[in-house]
Amino acid sequence: MFVFGTIVLIFENQIFKRKKMNKLIGKVAVVTGGNSGIGYATAKDFIANGATVIITGRTATKVSAAASELGAIGLVADQGNVKDIDNLVAQVKDQFGKVDVLFVNAGIFNPAPVEAISEPHFDNQMNINFKGAVFTLQKFLPLLNEGASVINLSSVNAYTGMPNTAIYAASKAALNSFTRTAATELAPRKIRVNAVNPGPVATEIFSKSGLPEEAINGFATAIQQRVPLKQLGTPETIAKLVTFLASDEAWFITGSEYNIDGGINVNPLLAN
Ligand SMILES: NC(=O)c1ccc[n+]([C@@H]2O[C@H](COP(=O)([O-])OP(=O)(O)OC[C@H]3O[C@@H](n4cnc5c(N)ncnc54)[C@H](OP(=O)(O)O)[C@@H]3O)[C@@H](O)[C@H]2O)c1
């Protein structure tokens, strides 16, 4: 009797597990900046949930290595370049016809104090983080199925006033505003548009920022202390939220933003 009960329990657990991992069966998903960090982890979670995934990136070798590790399709496109976006959309159209999930994730983080902001610094961050996001969504519009889900990867920096992040933060605040307007415009097609605002997450974005290693390590330790949960986020945990928003389970959610930040966006002035 006991053995039979245990077998039934294992069987039910397997079914339950399988159900949990089937959120995106039959869906075609595009993940921009999918060769590392949050994009990579999300592409992995999308695939584990049954989606066919196309990842993009700006560096051919990194894109093809990540795509073969993941079992995804890798396409090279600089998301800050509108011609590249056109080309990307044409390739996705040729190979897949339609898209169900668009994860607009590619981004860069280049800190600088206000007095050191140069025109190239401004243009580069705005081009990739904001202009690129706008034209990625716009150019994919004809391919998006009714009921498609668009998730824009923003940041709690849009709200925190953190020193040295003026342009990065502005690029993300602009993205959040764009998210709300796109959500209302696309609602008649039942296309949902949402934003995710992570707090600090351990990824390569900081080593690519141009800051020296000691400064990055010092920053990571200091910021971890400011997070009420006293931990940095992981790409995998951000991926879980994105997968939920991508799935039909989130059908009533659009024009919203989700902080996933260990509580850092709560005023930390009186926190230990
Ligand atoms: N990590 C955090 O603490 C944090 C917090 C809040 C929000 N975010 C946001 O999360 C997103 C992902 O960042 P991450 O932390 O996962 O960093 P990451 O590991 O550096 O991943 C960023 C991805 O975007 C790609 N990318 C950058 N510029 C691109 C361009 N012009 N065209 C195409 N691809 C481009 C990168 O390619 P390469 O490998 O060639 O650079 C990489 O694949 C970004 O939008 C970032 O702003 C991150």
PDBQT file of the ligand as one rigid body, heavy atoms in Angstrom, charges set to zero:
ROOT
HETATM    1  N1  LIG A 301      22.748  43.297 -14.434  1.00  0.00    +0.000 N 
HETATM    2  C1  LIG A 301      22.014  44.197 -13.781  1.00  0.00    +0.000 C 
HETATM    3  O1  LIG A 301      22.274  44.520 -12.607  1.00  0.00    +0.000 OA
HETATM    4  C2  LIG A 301      20.839  44.849 -14.467  1.00  0.00    +0.000 A 
HETATM    5  C3  LIG A 301      19.919  45.549 -13.671  1.00  0.00    +0.000 A 
HETATM    6  C4  LIG A 301      18.832  46.143 -14.273  1.00  0.00    +0.000 A 
HETATM    7  C5  LIG A 301      18.661  46.044 -15.633  1.00  0.00    +0.000 A 
HETATM    8  N2  LIG A 301      19.563  45.373 -16.384  1.00  0.00    +0.000 N 
HETATM    9  C6  LIG A 301      19.312  45.303 -17.833  1.00  0.00    +0.000 C 
HETATM   10  O2  LIG A 301      19.293  43.952 -18.218  1.00  0.00    +0.000 OA
HETATM   11  C7  LIG A 301      19.585  43.849 -19.624  1.00  0.00    +0.000 C 
HETATM   12  C8  LIG A 301      20.574  42.710 -19.823  1.00  0.00    +0.000 C 
HETATM   13  O3  LIG A 301      21.764  43.016 -19.177  1.00  0.00    +0.000 OA
HETATM   14  P1  LIG A 301      22.668  41.944 -18.407  1.00  0.00    +0.000 P 
HETATM   15  O4  LIG A 301      22.855  42.443 -17.023  1.00  0.00    +0.000 OA
HETATM   16  O5  LIG A 301      22.186  40.584 -18.650  1.00  0.00    +0.000 OA
HETATM   17  O6  LIG A 301      24.062  42.211 -19.143  1.00  0.00    +0.000 OA
HETATM   18  P2  LIG A 301      24.938  41.349 -20.192  1.00  0.00    +0.000 P 
HETATM   19  O7  LIG A 301      25.289  40.031 -19.602  1.00  0.00    +0.000 OA
HETATM   20  O8  LIG A 301      26.025  42.255 -20.619  1.00  0.00    +0.000 OA
HETATM   21  O9  LIG A 301      23.911  41.091 -21.377  1.00  0.00    +0.000 OA
HETATM   22  C9  LIG A 301      23.570  42.119 -22.280  1.00  0.00    +0.000 C 
HETATM   23  C10 LIG A 301      23.336  41.483 -23.616  1.00  0.00    +0.000 C 
HETATM   24  O10 LIG A 301      22.964  42.524 -24.543  1.00  0.00    +0.000 OA
HETATM   25  C11 LIG A 301      23.879  42.444 -25.656  1.00  0.00    +0.000 C 
HETATM   26  N3  LIG A 301      24.031  43.737 -26.295  1.00  0.00    +0.000 N 
HETATM   27  C12 LIG A 301      24.564  44.870 -25.797  1.00  0.00    +0.000 A 
HETATM   28  N4  LIG A 301      24.535  45.830 -26.720  1.00  0.00    +0.000 NA
HETATM   29  C13 LIG A 301      23.976  45.298 -27.828  1.00  0.00    +0.000 A 
HETATM   30  C14 LIG A 301      23.676  45.768 -29.119  1.00  0.00    +0.000 A 
HETATM   31  N5  LIG A 301      23.967  47.030 -29.497  1.00  0.00    +0.000 N 
HETATM   32  N6  LIG A 301      23.102  44.930 -29.991  1.00  0.00    +0.000 NA
HETATM   33  C15 LIG A 301      22.799  43.656 -29.663  1.00  0.00    +0.000 A 
HETATM   34  N7  LIG A 301      23.078  43.145 -28.463  1.00  0.00    +0.000 NA
HETATM   35  C16 LIG A 301      23.655  43.955 -27.554  1.00  0.00    +0.000 A 
HETATM   36  C17 LIG A 301      25.168  41.933 -25.062  1.00  0.00    +0.000 C 
HETATM   37  O11 LIG A 301      26.060  41.489 -26.065  1.00  0.00    +0.000 OA
HETATM   38  P3  LIG A 301      27.656  41.461 -25.768  1.00  0.00    +0.000 P 
HETATM   39  O12 LIG A 301      27.899  40.190 -24.980  1.00  0.00    +0.000 OA
HETATM   40  O13 LIG A 301      28.282  41.437 -27.115  1.00  0.00    +0.000 OA
HETATM   41  O14 LIG A 301      27.983  42.672 -24.952  1.00  0.00    +0.000 OA
HETATM   42  C18 LIG A 301      24.603  40.835 -24.184  1.00  0.00    +0.000 C 
HETATM   43  O15 LIG A 301      24.224  39.712 -24.935  1.00  0.00    +0.000 OA
HETATM   44  C19 LIG A 301      20.081  45.224 -20.033  1.00  0.00    +0.000 C 
HETATM   45  O16 LIG A 301      19.059  45.913 -20.722  1.00  0.00    +0.000 OA
HETATM   46  C20 LIG A 301      20.380  45.911 -18.708  1.00  0.00    +0.000 C 
HETATM   47  O17 LIG A 301      20.263  47.295 -18.797  1.00  0.00    +0.000 OA
HETATM   48  C21 LIG A 301      20.635  44.751 -15.841  1.00  0.00    +0.000 A 
ENDROOT
TORSDOF 0
